[in-house]
Amino acid sequence: MPRRAIPVAAGVLTATAFLAAVIAPAPHAAAVTAPSGKTQYVEAFAEDGTISRAKVPVVNSLSHPGTPQSAAASDGTVTPIVNNGSTGTKLDVVLIGDGYTESQQAQFHADAVKKWQEITSVEPYTTYRNLFNVWAVDAVSHDTGVSGDPDKDVVRDTALGSYFWCDDVERLLCVDTDKVEAYAAKAPQADLVIVVANSSKYGGAGYNDVVSPLGYEGIATVAGGNDRSGQIAVHETGHSLGKLADEYSYDTNGTYTGDEPQQSDITKSTADQLREDHTKWYRWLGRTSPDGGVVGTYEGAGYYPKGLYRPTENSIMRSLGREFNLPSREAMIAGFYRHASPLASSTPTEGVLGHADRVVVDLPVTGTQLRWYVDGHEVRRLRDHTSVRIRGLDLGGPRWRVHHLTAEATDPTPYVLDPELRQELTRSIDWRFTR
């Protein structure tokens, strides 16, 4: 079982010391239970990049005052930070500020832009950044900053109730998830939610067990004024988008004896067994990975030091400041395409197009291959053309006949090898037309 996190003081712990201390008892370690008694696991992040899990109350009303809905005119305002197209074809990320007063909303927008830049500096976000829309939602707070910054006894009245020292862990930045939900509902079709706290103090949290009526996949909290906190959001989206497991472990957890995990980046099998059974990341074995080293099976993952293996020595799913390893990069790309499409078009698909009309498509990812079909037959001369005139199509038969035009786009990335996952990398759009 995963263990609770511990406070990380101004001094930086080594990974060994941090993990050893994680399981040490603390006389004041018990979380303050919310009135409902409900708790949940969140991830905590130390300054040296190590990651741990903590069990915290769903709402810690004793740690923050529970701000009512703000009366400020700008409260709830939604601003597009990145607008790459329709929410139906993009992955929509919603960033919500906390601890920013009405006069500080411009600063929140600047911090939101910076956090997105930090996230998209990491692959595969860099290559696939045009698959995303990013929205900023103004949450106007009464006080500047958040509770627990700079000291444990500091309490501030904020819109989302963000606070450090959650569960007595200094760098663990918790939030009132019900309030986050209310603000996220104001943005178009949220797929991911990131809370940006008005603080320069390093810290954050990941809520991966949140079941949202809005359908988004988890919440991450980050410090808006800290240059390294974007890595926290990257790690958390490994869980939410990539459906990846944590690749770190606790020395005291012993040997894993359960069933084969569902996550694609941990396994009970050795490299030889993966290769023999054609399971998990066997296609990647022996390849050089962007996080360093060669893909194989490295013991220690999923919170267990024995009995579970990870693909590489140290990826971002094990500690911050790293890249995704090859199997995890594959899973992330597949996750992007669960929400976004390699093909989009502003040309309506309803009705019937005429000879004077033009069909225009957009390929958000560089290198995407595009093919055109008329009545099921490929028009090779139009391959990779993003604009097609109906009157330029050479067709026989009567002009009143209704034909079908199809655009099909495929992302040929070498970072997705699994044939089942590759199916999500091809999409098509159909139109009807006459000449």
HELIX and SHEET records of a PDB file:
HELIX    1   1 ALA A   15  VAL A   22  1                                   8    
HELIX    2   2 GLU A  102  GLN A  104  5                                   3    
HELIX    3   3 GLN A  105  ILE A  119  1                                  15    
HELIX    4   4 ARG A  129  LEU A  131  5                                   3    
HELIX    5   5 THR A  177  ALA A  184  1                                   8    
HELIX    6   6 GLY A  230  SER A  240  1                                  11    
HELIX    7   7 ASP A  251  ASN A  253  5                                   3    
HELIX    8   8 ALA A  271  ASP A  277  1                                   7    
HELIX    9   9 TYR A  282  TRP A  284  5                                   3    
HELIX   10  10 LEU A  326  HIS A  339  1                                  14    
HELIX   11  11 ARG A  380  LEU A  382  5                                   3    
HELIX   12  12 ILE A  390  GLY A  392  5                                   3    
HELIX   13  13 PRO A  419  ARG A  422  1                                   4    
HELIX   14  14 GLN A  423  LEU A  425  5                                   3    
SHEET    1   A 2 THR A  39  PHE A  45  0                                        
SHEET    2   A 2 ILE A  51  PRO A  57 -1                                        
SHEET    1   B 6 VAL A  78  VAL A  82  0                                        
SHEET    2   B 6 PHE A 132  VAL A 137 -1                                        
SHEET    3   B 6 LEU A  91  ASP A  98  1                                        
SHEET    4   B 6 LEU A 192  ALA A 197  1                                        
SHEET    5   B 6 ILE A 219  ALA A 223  1                                        
SHEET    6   B 6 GLY A 204  TYR A 207 -1                                        
SHEET    1   C 2 TYR A 298  ALA A 301  0                                        
SHEET    2   C 2 TYR A 304  ARG A 310 -1                                        
SHEET    1   D 3 ALA A 344  SER A 345  0                                        
SHEET    2   D 3 ARG A 358  ASP A 362 -1                                        
SHEET    3   D 3 SER A 387  ARG A 389 -1                                        
SHEET    1   E 5 VAL A 352  LEU A 353  0                                        
SHEET    2   E 5 THR A 426  PHE A 433  1                                        
SHEET    3   E 5 HIS A 403  THR A 410 -1                                        
SHEET    4   E 5 GLN A 369  VAL A 374 -1                                        
SHEET    5   E 5 HIS A 377  GLU A 378 -1                                        
END                                                                             
